[in-house]
Amino acid sequence: MSARRTDIAIIGGGLAGSLAAAMLGRAGSDCVLIDPHETYPDDFRCEKLDGPQQALLQKTGLADAVARAATPDRTCWVARLGRVVEKRPGDQLGIFYGPLVNTIRGEIPRHVPFIRAKAQTITTGVERQTVALAGGGEIDARLVVLANGLSVSLRDSLALTREVVSPCHSVTVGFTIKPHGQRAFDFPALTYYAERPSDRAALVTFFPIGAGMRANLFVYREFDDPLLRRFRKQPQSALFELMPNLRPIIGDFAVEDKVQIRPIDLYVTHGHRQAGVVLVGDAFATSCPAAGTGVRKVLTDVERLCKEHIPRWLATPGMGEAKIAAFYDDPVKQACDAFSADKAFRLKATSLDATLGGTLRRRTKFVLQAARGLLRRPRTADESQPAARLPVEASA
């Protein structure tokens, strides 16, 4: 059986791969998308898009489709130490990862073939690349876009290695809640910051997806931490144990689904500068969900690759290492990668810093949020929510 020929083989049909297939297909490029799942399954990953991420999504031409499938938050309350300090205009869209990916897949032009298979090996060269599929069959392409996320498959055939720079950097806990004794929560959306550095937590966010209210908690603990075990069985008591001053704001609640817990290692890939293959998204490097930069990294990678680099690469013969290096050296991509890494480590350090300096930094941020809240507060503001006072921060 002869190999199927194409210009671009995209391996992995998650967010990065599906975005690339949609963008390249709309631009008229000859490409195929390879993934074992015809419909992307449920996966506990990105669950909302903020304003800057939506602005990046506009550049891909797919923002309208995603917005139609997502739920806007309208207004977001910001609180800490039991006090609501700001009610800012909402700029976030809530959407589960599976529906997000499948929405984008729905925007891939019909002429882009979807190959339901698992890529088994990749053989690369300066001119052509060969992707061998599990169960038989091959794809012959000028370029391979590797977008298979956290998967370790294919790395050996490409001699890629991973350096874990921060093992179990953070853990995300996700669950959907409903209020006890009332139809809806008082808040449209809420961000509540950790109360003490000794809690080893960053924040919890509550935001709507469809008719439900989703909670995402970000902590800095080991995966076998006793608190995380309690979250699996008794999420309300575990949350209020961690953040006792949150209870007066949100009240009692019930959990409507299974509690999901996901640890994240921060890693970078080495050996990636080679002919014929380019890595995007988590296939290249991970980001911290607490910092909220993962989608930004994916969108930046795919937008720069598909709009700036691939058209230039295809315009001339060959697919050597020098061409591929231009993507990794792209100043926009490098700035985004640096921002993501810096924010991941800075947020963790600030959240866990029990020194006087750390307390002052958190308190300064709290004061600034309270000041913005007062400036936004209308003259006829609802007095049922007490105005923010500046409490003395609990010690470590």
LOGU-169697 format. One record per residue (C-alpha): residue number from 1; x, y, z negated; residue in three letters. Coordinates in steps of 0.001 Angstrom, whole numbers, plus 500000, padded with zeros to 6 digits. Each point is the difference from the previous one (the first is absolute). Example, Ala and Ser with C-alpha at 12.3 -4.5 7.8 and 13.67 -1.06 7.14 Angstrom:
<recs>
[rec 1; [512300; 495500; 492200]; 'ala']
[rec 2; [501370; 503440; 500660]; 'ser']
</recs>
This chain:
<recs>
[rec 1; [500000; 500000; 500000]; 'met']
[rec 2; [501445; 503362; 501007]; 'ser']
[rec 3; [500328; 502757; 497422]; 'ala']
[rec 4; [497487; 502820; 499954]; 'arg']
[rec 5; [501747; 503204; 501081]; 'arg']
[rec 6; [499335; 503412; 498535]; 'thr']
[rec 7; [501851; 503184; 499172]; 'asp']
[rec 8; [499249; 500019; 496259]; 'ile']
[rec 9; [499182; 497129; 497637]; 'ala']
[rec 10; [498590; 501189; 496679]; 'ile']
[rec 11; [500318; 497383; 497275]; 'ile']
[rec 12; [497640; 500517; 497073]; 'gly']
[rec 13; [496458; 501329; 500150]; 'gly']
[rec 14; [499800; 501905; 496719]; 'gly']
[rec 15; [499841; 503775; 499791]; 'leu']
[rec 16; [503332; 500691; 501732]; 'ala']
[rec 17; [499607; 497423; 502770]; 'gly']
[rec 18; [496366; 500830; 500753]; 'ser']
[rec 19; [500787; 503732; 500093]; 'leu']
[rec 20; [502841; 499350; 502422]; 'ala']
[rec 21; [497812; 497840; 502248]; 'ala']
[rec 22; [497254; 502637; 500045]; 'ala']
[rec 23; [502365; 502880; 500747]; 'met']
[rec 24; [502045; 498189; 502619]; 'leu']
[rec 25; [496914; 498520; 501637]; 'gly']
[rec 26; [498328; 503395; 500221]; 'arg']
[rec 27; [503160; 501405; 501563]; 'ala']
[rec 28; [499848; 497327; 502706]; 'gly']
[rec 29; [503008; 498002; 498803]; 'ser']
[rec 30; [500258; 496301; 500795]; 'asp']
[rec 31; [499885; 498368; 496554]; 'cys']
[rec 32; [498616; 497023; 498083]; 'val']
[rec 33; [499051; 499628; 496333]; 'leu']
[rec 34; [500901; 496737; 498262]; 'ile']
[rec 35; [498387; 499024; 496699]; 'asp']
[rec 36; [498540; 496765; 498573]; 'pro']
[rec 37; [496795; 501725; 498794]; 'his']
[rec 38; [497414; 500984; 502600]; 'glu']
[rec 39; [498254; 502047; 497301]; 'thr']
[rec 40; [502313; 501449; 497400]; 'tyr']
[rec 41; [499229; 498439; 496594]; 'pro']
[rec 42; [499455; 501699; 496656]; 'asp']
[rec 43; [503276; 501225; 498538]; 'asp']
[rec 44; [500729; 502085; 496907]; 'phe']
[rec 45; [502002; 502826; 501500]; 'arg']
[rec 46; [499254; 503608; 500949]; 'cys']
[rec 47; [496443; 500961; 498984]; 'glu']
[rec 48; [499868; 503726; 500725]; 'lys']
[rec 49; [501470; 502670; 502270]; 'leu']
[rec 50; [500849; 503467; 498707]; 'asp']
[rec 51; [499952; 503264; 501928]; 'gly']
[rec 52; [503598; 499938; 501320]; 'pro']
[rec 53; [499559; 496375; 501079]; 'gln']
[rec 54; [496827; 500913; 501879]; 'gln']
[rec 55; [501900; 502816; 501722]; 'ala']
[rec 56; [502573; 497463; 501176]; 'leu']
[rec 57; [497221; 497675; 501102]; 'leu']
[rec 58; [498682; 502806; 502209]; 'gln']
[rec 59; [503236; 499788; 501983]; 'lys']
[rec 60; [499247; 496370; 500837]; 'thr']
[rec 61; [496564; 500836; 501412]; 'gly']
[rec 62; [498301; 497552; 497620]; 'leu']
[rec 63; [498932; 502284; 497153]; 'ala']
[rec 64; [496353; 500340; 501056]; 'asp']
[rec 65; [499436; 496240; 500126]; 'ala']
[rec 66; [501506; 499534; 496546]; 'val']
[rec 67; [498019; 502903; 498536]; 'ala']
[rec 68; [496734; 498443; 501221]; 'arg']
[rec 69; [500829; 496758; 498178]; 'ala']
[rec 70; [501236; 501624; 496771]; 'ala']
[rec 71; [498426; 501740; 496997]; 'thr']
[rec 72; [500982; 503613; 499169]; 'pro']
[rec 73; [500569; 500842; 496326]; 'asp']
[rec 74; [498455; 503538; 500244]; 'arg']
[rec 75; [501509; 501281; 496717]; 'thr']
[rec 76; [502757; 498569; 497832]; 'cys']
[rec 77; [500241; 500617; 496266]; 'trp']
[rec 78; [503518; 500064; 498536]; 'val']
[rec 79; [500421; 499123; 496325]; 'ala']
[rec 80; [502586; 499148; 497384]; 'arg']
[rec 81; [499972; 499479; 496239]; 'leu']
[rec 82; [496222; 499901; 500038]; 'gly']
[rec 83; [499534; 503389; 501691]; 'arg']
[rec 84; [498740; 500774; 503497]; 'val']
[rec 85; [502297; 502785; 501173]; 'val']
[rec 86; [499094; 500346; 503659]; 'glu']
[rec 87; [497170; 499255; 502412]; 'lys']
[rec 88; [501595; 500342; 503394]; 'arg']
[rec 89; [498446; 499617; 503444]; 'pro']
[rec 90; [500216; 496414; 501137]; 'gly']
[rec 91; [502251; 499098; 502898]; 'asp']
[rec 92; [500094; 496214; 499698]; 'gln']
[rec 93; [498286; 497233; 501936]; 'leu']
[rec 94; [499366; 496683; 498263]; 'gly']
[rec 95; [500184; 496835; 502095]; 'ile']
[rec 96; [501159; 496473; 499250]; 'phe']
[rec 97; [503076; 498837; 501883]; 'tyr']
[rec 98; [498277; 497250; 502005]; 'gly']
[rec 99; [497268; 502293; 501378]; 'pro']
[rec 100; [502639; 502680; 500664]; 'leu']
[rec 101; [502058; 497628; 502130]; 'val']
[rec 102; [496967; 498555; 501765]; 'asn']
[rec 103; [498709; 503502; 500765]; 'thr']
[rec 104; [503297; 500832; 501678]; 'ile']
[rec 105; [499983; 496674; 501830]; 'arg']
[rec 106; [496615; 500989; 501378]; 'gly']
[rec 107; [501698; 502972; 501673]; 'glu']
[rec 108; [502544; 497863; 501864]; 'ile']
[rec 109; [499156; 500109; 503731]; 'pro']
[rec 110; [498594; 496823; 501511]; 'arg']
[rec 111; [502917; 499677; 502406]; 'his']
[rec 112; [502410; 499381; 497093]; 'val']
[rec 113; [500124; 496223; 499472]; 'pro']
[rec 114; [499600; 498678; 496460]; 'phe']
[rec 115; [501901; 496766; 499522]; 'ile']
[rec 116; [498739; 498065; 497002]; 'arg']
[rec 117; [503156; 498211; 498981]; 'ala']
[rec 118; [502913; 500105; 497608]; 'lys']
[rec 119; [503352; 501110; 501367]; 'ala']
[rec 120; [502573; 497368; 499101]; 'gln']
[rec 121; [503321; 501328; 501284]; 'thr']
[rec 122; [501358; 503001; 501879]; 'ile']
[rec 123; [502980; 499877; 502343]; 'thr']
[rec 124; [501284; 503448; 500899]; 'thr']
[rec 125; [502212; 501474; 502677]; 'gly']
[rec 126; [500902; 503273; 501664]; 'val']
[rec 127; [497405; 499539; 502766]; 'glu']
[rec 128; [497280; 497527; 498939]; 'arg']
[rec 129; [498694; 498451; 496778]; 'gln']
[rec 130; [498324; 496619; 499536]; 'thr']
[rec 131; [497381; 499360; 497330]; 'val']
[rec 132; [499271; 496318; 499403]; 'ala']
[rec 133; [496517; 499314; 498652]; 'leu']
[rec 134; [499071; 497291; 497536]; 'ala']
[rec 135; [498116; 497289; 501855]; 'gly']
[rec 136; [501709; 500786; 503284]; 'gly']
[rec 137; [500257; 502871; 502419]; 'gly']
[rec 138; [502380; 502917; 500365]; 'glu']
[rec 139; [499823; 503743; 500519]; 'ile']
[rec 140; [502655; 501657; 502166]; 'asp']
[rec 141; [500225; 503712; 499157]; 'ala']
[rec 142; [502296; 502949; 500457]; 'arg']
[rec 143; [499442; 501059; 496382]; 'leu']
[rec 144; [498763; 498326; 496822]; 'val']
[rec 145; [498306; 502162; 497368]; 'val']
[rec 146; [500242; 498096; 496722]; 'leu']
[rec 147; [497078; 501063; 497803]; 'ala']
[rec 148; [499476; 496879; 497892]; 'asn']
[rec 149; [500071; 501836; 496678]; 'gly']
[rec 150; [501252; 498107; 496958]; 'leu']
[rec 151; [500339; 496721; 501882]; 'ser']
[rec 152; [503454; 498436; 499868]; 'val']
[rec 153; [499428; 497940; 503122]; 'ser']
[rec 154; [502096; 500872; 503065]; 'leu']
[rec 155; [502689; 501659; 497909]; 'arg']
[rec 156; [502436; 497091; 500323]; 'asp']
[rec 157; [499718; 499863; 503788]; 'ser']
[rec 158; [500892; 503714; 500072]; 'leu']
[rec 159; [502704; 499774; 497288]; 'ala']
[rec 160; [498171; 502607; 497923]; 'leu']
[rec 161; [500588; 500313; 496259]; 'thr']
[rec 162; [498086; 501778; 497254]; 'arg']
[rec 163; [501509; 501964; 497161]; 'glu']
[rec 164; [497651; 500278; 497038]; 'val']
[rec 165; [500813; 503415; 498551]; 'val']
[rec 166; [497355; 499911; 497247]; 'ser']
[rec 167; [498407; 496633; 499103]; 'pro']
[rec 168; [496402; 500221; 498745]; 'cys']
[rec 169; [500259; 503767; 500281]; 'his']
[rec 170; [496299; 500389; 499225]; 'ser']
[rec 171; [496830; 497961; 499684]; 'val']
[rec 172; [496617; 501026; 501414]; 'thr']
[rec 173; [496747; 498842; 498399]; 'val']
[rec 174; [496810; 500352; 502036]; 'gly']
[rec 175; [496328; 499406; 499186]; 'phe']
[rec 176; [496546; 501404; 500800]; 'thr']
[rec 177; [497875; 501384; 497155]; 'ile']
[rec 178; [496433; 501095; 499316]; 'lys']
[rec 179; [498872; 502186; 497083]; 'pro']
[rec 180; [498174; 498585; 497014]; 'his']
[rec 181; [496524; 501404; 499412]; 'gly']
[rec 182; [499879; 502443; 502919]; 'gln']
[rec 183; [499781; 499907; 503792]; 'arg']
[rec 184; [503242; 501797; 500766]; 'ala']
[rec 185; [503104; 501374; 498349]; 'phe']
[rec 186; [500107; 503710; 499175]; 'asp']
[rec 187; [503118; 500470; 502129]; 'phe']
[rec 188; [500131; 499602; 503825]; 'pro']
[rec 189; [503664; 498927; 499699]; 'ala']
[rec 190; [502534; 500206; 497176]; 'leu']
[rec 191; [503761; 499917; 499510]; 'thr']
[rec 192; [501058; 499383; 496413]; 'tyr']
[rec 193; [503679; 500143; 499002]; 'tyr']
[rec 194; [501622; 497707; 497440]; 'ala']
[rec 195; [499911; 501243; 496424]; 'glu']
[rec 196; [503391; 498900; 498610]; 'arg']
[rec 197; [503330; 498938; 501514]; 'pro']
[rec 198; [499925; 496900; 497790]; 'ser']
[rec 199; [496914; 498840; 501935]; 'asp']
[rec 200; [502255; 499409; 503025]; 'arg']
[rec 201; [497323; 501243; 502384]; 'ala']
[rec 202; [499670; 502744; 502599]; 'ala']
[rec 203; [496305; 500608; 500609]; 'leu']
[rec 204; [496646; 498510; 500866]; 'val']
[rec 205; [497829; 501240; 502854]; 'thr']
[rec 206; [496265; 499483; 500495]; 'phe']
[rec 207; [498566; 500623; 503459]; 'phe']
[rec 208; [496933; 498907; 501988]; 'pro']
[rec 209; [500024; 497292; 502648]; 'ile']
[rec 210; [496537; 499506; 501413]; 'gly']
[rec 211; [497539; 499870; 497090]; 'ala']
[rec 212; [502646; 498868; 497508]; 'gly']
[rec 213; [502579; 501776; 497852]; 'met']
[rec 214; [503474; 498569; 500433]; 'arg']
[rec 215; [502708; 500201; 497336]; 'ala']
[rec 216; [503737; 499798; 500737]; 'asn']
[rec 217; [502317; 499938; 496975]; 'leu']
[rec 218; [503774; 500330; 500400]; 'phe']
[rec 219; [502300; 498725; 497258]; 'val']
[rec 220; [503701; 499332; 499533]; 'tyr']
[rec 221; [499997; 496583; 498384]; 'arg']
[rec 222; [501126; 496455; 500721]; 'glu']
[rec 223; [497494; 497856; 501856]; 'phe']
[rec 224; [499573; 497680; 496978]; 'asp']
[rec 225; [499394; 502889; 497577]; 'asp']
[rec 226; [497326; 499148; 497365]; 'pro']
[rec 227; [498002; 503126; 500896]; 'leu']
[rec 228; [499667; 498842; 503608]; 'leu']
[rec 229; [498777; 496617; 498789]; 'arg']
[rec 230; [497326; 501788; 497969]; 'arg']
[rec 231; [498989; 502004; 503078]; 'phe']
[rec 232; [499128; 496768; 501782]; 'arg']
[rec 233; [497557; 498989; 497249]; 'lys']
[rec 234; [498839; 503256; 498360]; 'gln']
[rec 235; [500779; 502961; 502278]; 'pro']
[rec 236; [497932; 502595; 498116]; 'gln']
[rec 237; [501557; 499324; 496602]; 'ser']
[rec 238; [503471; 499772; 501580]; 'ala']
[rec 239; [499560; 503341; 501780]; 'leu']
[rec 240; [498744; 501794; 496889]; 'phe']
[rec 241; [502768; 498409; 497959]; 'glu']
[rec 242; [502485; 501517; 502425]; 'leu']
[rec 243; [498202; 503358; 500357]; 'met']
[rec 244; [497681; 500464; 496988]; 'pro']
[rec 245; [499186; 503638; 500806]; 'asn']
[rec 246; [498631; 498987; 503397]; 'leu']
[rec 247; [496892; 498413; 498501]; 'arg']
[rec 248; [498121; 503245; 499165]; 'pro']
[rec 249; [500428; 501120; 503611]; 'ile']
[rec 250; [498843; 496895; 501869]; 'ile']
[rec 251; [497977; 498157; 497360]; 'gly']
[rec 252; [499507; 496244; 499828]; 'asp']
[rec 253; [499980; 498043; 503236]; 'phe']
[rec 254; [499713; 496523; 501449]; 'ala']
[rec 255; [502351; 498480; 502559]; 'val']
[rec 256; [498206; 498824; 503134]; 'glu']
[rec 257; [502727; 497895; 501566]; 'asp']
[rec 258; [503190; 498081; 499293]; 'lys']
[rec 259; [502851; 502022; 498546]; 'val']
[rec 260; [502888; 500091; 502489]; 'gln']
[rec 261; [503585; 500441; 498850]; 'ile']
[rec 262; [502894; 500615; 502389]; 'arg']
[rec 263; [503654; 500549; 499089]; 'pro']
[rec 264; [502294; 501790; 502434]; 'ile']
[rec 265; [503724; 499618; 500514]; 'asp']
[rec 266; [501715; 502916; 501686]; 'leu']
[rec 267; [502320; 498663; 502683]; 'tyr']
[rec 268; [501805; 501146; 503108]; 'val']
[rec 269; [500983; 497904; 503012]; 'thr']
[rec 270; [503549; 499645; 501291]; 'his']
[rec 271; [501170; 498769; 503379]; 'gly']
[rec 272; [497111; 501774; 501714]; 'his']
[rec 273; [502057; 501955; 502523]; 'arg']
[rec 274; [500023; 497492; 502811]; 'gln']
[rec 275; [498958; 499815; 503623]; 'ala']
[rec 276; [496449; 499256; 501003]; 'gly']
[rec 277; [498151; 500167; 496678]; 'val']
[rec 278; [498776; 502816; 497761]; 'val']
[rec 279; [498522; 499738; 496493]; 'leu']
[rec 280; [497136; 502181; 498740]; 'val']
[rec 281; [498151; 500387; 496704]; 'gly']
[rec 282; [500631; 497468; 497233]; 'asp']
[rec 283; [501942; 497799; 502394]; 'ala']
[rec 284; [502739; 502625; 499696]; 'phe']
[rec 285; [499597; 501318; 496430]; 'ala']
[rec 286; [497344; 500032; 497300]; 'thr']
[rec 287; [498571; 502930; 498065]; 'ser']
[rec 288; [498434; 500375; 496562]; 'cys']
[rec 289; [496159; 500044; 499966]; 'pro']
[rec 290; [500022; 502251; 496915]; 'ala']
[rec 291; [501774; 502668; 502048]; 'ala']
[rec 292; [497379; 499671; 502747]; 'gly']
[rec 293; [502455; 500231; 502895]; 'thr']
[rec 294; [499568; 496603; 501681]; 'gly']
[rec 295; [497459; 501036; 502627]; 'val']
[rec 296; [501978; 503162; 500671]; 'arg']
[rec 297; [503074; 497874; 500773]; 'lys']
[rec 298; [498048; 497681; 502298]; 'val']
[rec 299; [498332; 502837; 501871]; 'leu']
[rec 300; [503279; 501864; 500411]; 'thr']
[rec 301; [501811; 496882; 501219]; 'asp']
[rec 302; [497339; 499092; 502546]; 'val']
[rec 303; [499331; 503536; 501214]; 'glu']
[rec 304; [503685; 500735; 500596]; 'arg']
[rec 305; [500670; 496607; 501562]; 'leu']
[rec 306; [497015; 499941; 502356]; 'cys']
[rec 307; [499885; 503648; 501046]; 'lys']
[rec 308; [503652; 501007; 499915]; 'glu']
[rec 309; [502304; 497013; 500439]; 'his']
[rec 310; [498341; 497129; 501872]; 'ile']
[rec 311; [499050; 502147; 503042]; 'pro']
[rec 312; [503656; 501085; 500303]; 'arg']
[rec 313; [501309; 496474; 499521]; 'trp']
[rec 314; [497753; 498548; 502696]; 'leu']
[rec 315; [500959; 502715; 502488]; 'ala']
[rec 316; [503526; 498587; 500454]; 'thr']
[rec 317; [501386; 496456; 500292]; 'pro']
[rec 318; [501108; 498010; 496986]; 'gly']
[rec 319; [499079; 499931; 496334]; 'met']
[rec 320; [503391; 500203; 498344]; 'gly']
[rec 321; [500883; 500831; 496431]; 'glu']
[rec 322; [500651; 503675; 500806]; 'ala']
[rec 323; [496395; 500446; 501086]; 'lys']
[rec 324; [498615; 498275; 496908]; 'ile']
[rec 325; [502254; 502034; 497705]; 'ala']
[rec 326; [498329; 503208; 501172]; 'ala']
[rec 327; [496829; 498968; 498155]; 'phe']
[rec 328; [501763; 499305; 496700]; 'tyr']
[rec 329; [501943; 503264; 500366]; 'asp']
[rec 330; [496859; 502014; 500786]; 'asp']
[rec 331; [500135; 502977; 497572]; 'pro']
[rec 332; [496234; 499946; 499428]; 'val']
[rec 333; [500084; 496311; 499091]; 'lys']
[rec 334; [503061; 500418; 497807]; 'gln']
[rec 335; [498431; 502912; 498139]; 'ala']
[rec 336; [496833; 497966; 499397]; 'cys']
[rec 337; [501977; 496971; 498767]; 'asp']
[rec 338; [502056; 502197; 497671]; 'ala']
[rec 339; [496895; 501739; 498662]; 'phe']
[rec 340; [498315; 496655; 499324]; 'ser']
[rec 341; [502991; 498559; 498127]; 'ala']
[rec 342; [500588; 503181; 498017]; 'asp']
[rec 343; [496359; 500261; 498930]; 'lys']
[rec 344; [499900; 496342; 498945]; 'ala']
[rec 345; [502977; 500343; 497650]; 'phe']
[rec 346; [499126; 503528; 498852]; 'arg']
[rec 347; [496437; 499073; 499003]; 'leu']
[rec 348; [501197; 496967; 498073]; 'lys']
[rec 349; [502732; 501959; 498229]; 'ala']
[rec 350; [497613; 502825; 499088]; 'thr']
[rec 351; [497304; 497603; 498787]; 'ser']
[rec 352; [502410; 498095; 497749]; 'leu']
[rec 353; [502147; 502894; 498764]; 'asp']
[rec 354; [499453; 500289; 496239]; 'ala']
[rec 355; [502530; 502807; 499528]; 'thr']
[rec 356; [499097; 503611; 499297]; 'leu']
[rec 357; [500796; 500833; 503628]; 'gly']
[rec 358; [497573; 497366; 501257]; 'gly']
[rec 359; [497288; 501259; 497670]; 'thr']
[rec 360; [500523; 503557; 501226]; 'leu']
[rec 361; [499812; 498946; 503656]; 'arg']
[rec 362; [496737; 498151; 499477]; 'arg']
[rec 363; [498586; 502854; 497927]; 'arg']
[rec 364; [500999; 502563; 502644]; 'thr']
[rec 365; [498206; 497992; 502662]; 'lys']
[rec 366; [496966; 499803; 497713]; 'phe']
[rec 367; [500018; 503781; 499448]; 'val']
[rec 368; [500227; 500668; 503744]; 'leu']
[rec 369; [497091; 497657; 500680]; 'gln']
[rec 370; [497957; 501702; 497299]; 'ala']
[rec 371; [500796; 503423; 501491]; 'ala']
[rec 372; [498871; 498862; 503459]; 'arg']
[rec 373; [496857; 498608; 498433]; 'gly']
[rec 374; [499189; 503302; 498297]; 'leu']
[rec 375; [500555; 501919; 503234]; 'leu']
[rec 376; [497612; 497677; 501832]; 'arg']
[rec 377; [497388; 500061; 497253]; 'arg']
[rec 378; [496946; 502047; 501067]; 'pro']
[rec 379; [498495; 502594; 497675]; 'arg']
[rec 380; [496950; 497789; 499548]; 'thr']
[rec 381; [502031; 496877; 499299]; 'ala']
[rec 382; [498355; 497055; 498319]; 'asp']
[rec 383; [500794; 500413; 496328]; 'glu']
[rec 384; [499253; 496373; 499223]; 'ser']
[rec 385; [503666; 499221; 500718]; 'gln']
[rec 386; [502221; 501769; 497429]; 'pro']
[rec 387; [502616; 502342; 501362]; 'ala']
[rec 388; [503474; 498571; 499985]; 'ala']
[rec 389; [502088; 500638; 496932]; 'arg']
[rec 390; [503650; 499116; 499863]; 'leu']
[rec 391; [500323; 497133; 497534]; 'pro']
[rec 392; [503242; 499009; 498376]; 'val']
[rec 393; [501327; 497054; 501927]; 'glu']
[rec 394; [500219; 496701; 498182]; 'ala']
[rec 395; [503518; 498906; 499221]; 'ser']
[rec 396; [501587; 496918; 501480]; 'ala']
</recs>
